[in-house]
Amino acid sequence: MARALGLDFGTTNTVIAMADSDRQTHSMHFNSSAGETDSMRTALSFMKDPDLGASALKVEAGQAAIRQFIDNPGDCRFLQSIKTFAASALFQGTLVFARRHEFEDLMEVFIRRLKAYAGDHWPEDLGTLVAGRPVRFAGANPNEALALERYDKALTRLGFSDIHYVYEPVAAAYYFARTLKSDANVLVADFGGGTTDYSLIRFETNGGVLSATPIGHSGVGVAGDHFDFRMIDNIVSPEIGKGSQFKSFGKVLDVPSGYYVNFGRWNQLSIFKTSREFTDLKSLVRQALEPEKLELFIDLVEHDEGYPLYQAISATKMALSSAEEAEFNFAPLGSAGRRTVRRADFETWIADDLAKIEGALDEVLEKTNTPASAIDKVFLTGGTSFVPAVRSIFTRRFDEGRIETGGELLSIAHGLALIGESGEIERWTAERP
């Protein structure tokens, strides 16, 4: 029977792994209306359902939440990337059909849905929960203590009493360390949806027992989601009016760029659709110097094309990981929705983000006084590690023989579960602020 549960509550995806006394791990499988999977998109949807009563809501998580949202535009409240609000003191909650939900409420509801999807696979008697946490939470001014307090509330409500928090890259390092043949200084770079985290750890084996000494950590609130937005901002936004102008009382003015911030997350477009801002945007069409572009913007919003757009962007980004050029195809944009995107241009768009990611790497090496030559292994985890410009940050400093990848979605959760069965969990637990 599983005794330790590893929870990787991610910005984009969530994975839960179990470990037993023989230190074997496996991912929990979830069976929802969208099918069976061992990872879940960190997303929730709420919709009124007359079959459940006047005050009850039909709640879905993961891909099932996305499907419910797409199938019921205007009737469904959709939330994604919940984790990005964990450390924000400004986020005091959100209304879902007139009921206020704080962060801990959303986290609790999400994991309860995963428990329901897991069915009989969810262990009844769990001794330990080991939850991952980023080195630095996302946000302009993240409050680490507040984030962990919110995690505590949500997880305690779910019945977990023995809760430990481990830095996510530390968990990934533990997972990777099983393959080490000798003692080593290991640098793990974990690229999530909202944050990039680094951990530097010394691994040693004595008498067949793996031990580790943390050397240092660093992180920055920049990762794959930012890359997606940069692509949209440079490929799509100019075609739907960003940078164009309109006339007002004899003056020529720029169309407000704030309208295009709504593309930062695809589901924001459904909220924008019912906002005063959207009404204002529609009123600009008559005054616009290029009205056809704003009309195209309006069509995208009214026809709920946000999710298909992000799928097209994601496919293009993935293709650029293995090719110098890739085709962007998005039919709702008409002729503007088909173009060739060069990797060199993409790398220019994300240059500032890459600088921040590299700056966090500099930070962990400098504050631990560790030269690149002293790093024996570099483990890259997370989907963004496939982006060539990201990988080149490491190949410039470390030779290819020291760099490894693998377990991009699973390594953190499985590492957390293994730590839960290690017998020395306190050594791996991050200190509370």
SVG drawing of the C-alpha trace seen along z (x, -y; Angstrom):
<svg xmlns="http://www.w3.org/2000/svg" viewBox="-33 -68 69 71">
<polyline fill="none" stroke="black" stroke-width="0.4" points="0.0,0.0 1.2,-3.5 2.3,-5.4 3.7,-8.6 2.0,-10.9 4.0,-13.4 2.0,-16.4 3.4,-18.5 0.8,-21.3 2.0,-23.1 1.1,-26.3 0.2,-24.4 0.0,-20.7 -0.5,-18.8 0.9,-15.3 0.5,-13.1 2.8,-10.2 2.8,-7.4 5.7,-5.6 5.7,-2.4 8.1,-0.9 10.1,0.7 10.8,-2.9 8.8,-2.1 6.8,-5.0 4.0,-5.4 1.8,-8.2 -1.8,-8.4 -4.2,-8.0 -7.3,-10.2 -10.4,-9.2 -12.7,-12.1 -15.1,-12.9 -12.1,-13.9 -10.5,-10.4 -7.7,-8.9 -4.4,-10.6 -1.6,-10.7 -1.3,-14.5 -4.0,-17.1 -4.1,-20.6 -4.3,-22.9 -7.7,-24.3 -11.2,-24.5 -14.6,-25.1 -17.9,-25.8 -21.3,-25.7 -24.9,-25.7 -26.6,-22.4 -30.4,-22.1 -30.0,-18.4 -27.9,-19.3 -30.3,-21.8 -30.5,-25.6 -27.4,-26.2 -25.2,-23.4 -22.6,-23.7 -21.1,-21.2 -17.3,-21.4 -14.7,-19.9 -10.9,-20.0 -8.1,-19.6 -9.0,-18.8 -12.6,-18.1 -12.8,-21.7 -11.5,-23.1 -14.0,-21.0 -16.9,-22.2 -15.8,-25.8 -15.5,-25.5 -18.8,-23.6 -20.7,-26.1 -19.4,-29.6 -20.9,-32.3 -22.5,-29.8 -19.2,-28.5 -16.8,-30.1 -13.2,-29.0 -10.0,-29.4 -6.5,-28.2 -3.0,-28.7 -4.4,-29.0 -0.9,-28.6 0.2,-32.1 -2.1,-33.7 -0.8,-31.7 1.7,-34.3 -0.3,-37.4 -1.6,-39.5 -3.7,-41.4 -5.6,-38.3 -8.3,-38.1 -10.6,-35.8 -12.8,-35.6 -16.6,-35.4 -17.9,-32.2 -21.6,-32.5 -21.9,-35.0 -20.0,-32.9 -16.5,-34.1 -13.6,-31.6 -10.3,-32.3 -7.1,-30.7 -7.3,-27.9 -10.9,-27.2 -9.8,-26.8 -6.9,-24.6 -9.1,-22.4 -11.8,-22.1 -9.2,-21.2 -7.6,-18.4 -11.0,-17.1 -11.9,-16.7 -8.6,-14.8 -9.4,-12.6 -12.8,-11.9 -11.3,-11.2 -8.8,-8.8 -11.6,-6.8 -10.3,-3.6 -6.8,-4.4 -6.7,-7.1 -5.2,-5.5 -7.5,-5.6 -4.8,-5.6 -2.0,-8.1 0.8,-8.7 2.6,-11.5 2.0,-14.2 5.1,-15.8 4.1,-18.9 6.4,-20.7 6.9,-24.5 8.8,-26.8 12.0,-28.4 10.3,-31.7 6.6,-32.0 5.3,-33.8 4.2,-37.5 5.7,-40.9 6.0,-40.9 5.4,-37.3 4.6,-36.7 6.1,-33.2 4.6,-32.9 1.2,-33.7 1.4,-31.1 2.4,-28.4 -0.3,-29.4 -2.9,-29.1 -1.4,-25.7 -1.7,-24.5 -5.4,-25.5 -6.3,-23.7 -4.4,-20.5 -5.5,-20.3 -9.1,-20.5 -8.4,-17.5 -7.5,-15.4 -3.7,-15.6 -2.1,-16.0 1.6,-15.3 2.5,-17.8 6.0,-18.7 7.1,-21.2 10.1,-20.5 11.6,-22.8 10.5,-21.5 13.9,-21.4 15.2,-19.6 12.6,-16.9 13.6,-16.6 17.2,-16.3 16.3,-13.5 14.5,-11.7 17.5,-12.1 20.1,-11.2 19.0,-7.6 21.0,-7.3 24.2,-8.7 27.2,-6.3 29.4,-8.4 29.3,-11.4 28.4,-14.6 27.5,-18.2 24.1,-18.4 22.4,-21.5 18.7,-21.1 16.9,-23.6 13.1,-23.3 11.2,-25.1 7.5,-25.3 4.7,-27.3 5.1,-30.3 8.5,-30.0 12.1,-28.9 13.8,-27.4 17.4,-26.2 18.8,-24.0 22.4,-23.1 22.9,-19.9 25.8,-17.7 24.9,-14.0 26.9,-11.3 26.4,-7.6 27.6,-5.9 27.0,-2.2 24.4,-2.2 22.4,-5.1 21.9,-8.2 22.4,-11.4 22.5,-15.0 23.6,-18.4 21.8,-21.4 24.2,-24.1 21.9,-26.8 18.7,-27.8 17.4,-30.5 14.4,-31.2 12.6,-33.8 8.9,-34.2 9.5,-33.7 8.9,-30.5 7.0,-28.9 3.7,-30.9 5.7,-34.1 7.1,-32.6 3.6,-31.9 2.5,-35.4 5.5,-36.9 4.6,-34.8 1.0,-36.0 2.1,-39.6 4.4,-39.6 2.5,-37.3 -1.2,-37.9 -1.7,-41.2 -0.4,-43.4 -2.9,-41.7 -5.8,-42.6 -5.0,-46.2 -2.1,-46.5 0.0,-49.5 -2.9,-50.8 -4.6,-54.2 -8.0,-55.8 -9.4,-59.4 -11.0,-61.2 -12.0,-64.9 -9.6,-65.6 -6.7,-63.9 -5.0,-60.6 -4.5,-58.4 -3.0,-54.9 -5.4,-52.0 -4.8,-51.3 -2.3,-48.5 -4.0,-47.4 -6.6,-45.5 -4.0,-43.1 -2.8,-42.2 -5.9,-40.0 -4.0,-37.5 -1.7,-36.8 -4.0,-33.8 -6.4,-32.4 -9.3,-32.2 -9.0,-36.0 -10.7,-36.6 -14.0,-35.2 -13.8,-37.6 -12.9,-40.5 -15.9,-39.6 -18.3,-40.8 -16.2,-43.8 -16.7,-47.5 -13.3,-47.5 -14.7,-45.2 -17.7,-47.6 -15.2,-50.4 -13.2,-48.5 -16.2,-47.8 -17.0,-51.5 -13.5,-52.3 -14.2,-50.4 -16.0,-53.3 -13.1,-55.7 -10.3,-53.3 -7.9,-53.9 -7.7,-50.1 -11.2,-49.0 -10.8,-45.5 -8.1,-44.7 -10.3,-45.6 -13.2,-43.7 -11.0,-40.7 -10.1,-41.1 -13.8,-41.4 -14.6,-38.2 -11.9,-36.3 -13.4,-37.3 -17.0,-36.8 -16.4,-33.3 -14.3,-32.2 -11.2,-31.4 -8.7,-31.8 -8.1,-28.1 -7.6,-27.2 -5.2,-30.1 -3.1,-28.9 -3.1,-25.4 -1.8,-26.8 0.9,-28.9 2.0,-25.9 2.3,-23.8 4.5,-26.4 6.7,-26.8 7.2,-23.1 8.1,-22.8 10.7,-25.6 12.5,-23.4 13.6,-21.1 13.5,-23.4 14.8,-26.8 11.4,-27.7 7.9,-26.6 4.4,-27.3 1.9,-29.1 -1.6,-28.1 -4.7,-29.7 -7.7,-29.8 -9.8,-32.3 -7.3,-35.0 -7.9,-34.6 -4.9,-35.2 -2.9,-36.6 -3.3,-33.3 -0.8,-31.5 2.8,-32.5 6.3,-31.2 7.9,-31.9 11.7,-31.9 13.4,-30.6 15.7,-33.6 12.7,-36.0 11.2,-34.0 14.5,-34.2 14.5,-37.9 11.0,-38.2 12.0,-36.2 15.4,-37.8 14.4,-39.7 12.9,-36.6 16.0,-34.6 18.1,-37.2 16.1,-36.8 16.3,-33.0 20.1,-33.3 20.3,-35.9 18.8,-33.4 21.4,-30.9 24.1,-33.4 22.6,-34.1 22.8,-30.5 26.4,-30.0 27.6,-33.4 26.0,-33.2 27.3,-29.7 30.7,-30.6 30.5,-27.7 32.3,-27.8 30.8,-26.0 33.7,-23.6 32.6,-22.3 29.2,-21.1 29.3,-17.4 25.7,-17.0 23.1,-19.4 19.5,-18.1 17.0,-20.1 13.3,-19.4 10.1,-20.9 8.8,-21.5 10.6,-24.8 13.9,-23.0 13.4,-21.9 13.6,-25.5 17.0,-25.7 17.7,-29.2 17.1,-28.0 19.3,-24.9 22.1,-27.1 22.2,-29.0 23.6,-25.7 25.7,-24.5 27.6,-27.7 28.7,-27.0 28.7,-23.2 29.7,-20.7 27.0,-18.5 28.2,-15.4 27.2,-16.9 23.6,-17.9 20.7,-15.5 17.0,-15.7 14.0,-13.4 10.9,-12.9 9.8,-16.4 6.3,-16.1 6.8,-13.4 10.2,-13.9 9.1,-16.4 6.1,-14.4 8.0,-11.1 10.9,-12.7 8.6,-14.1 7.1,-10.6 10.5,-9.1 11.5,-11.7 8.4,-10.8 9.8,-7.2 13.4,-8.2 13.4,-8.0 15.0,-11.4 12.3,-13.7 13.3,-16.5 16.6,-16.9 14.8,-17.7 12.0,-19.9 12.4,-23.6 12.6,-25.9 9.5,-28.0 9.8,-31.8"/>
</svg>
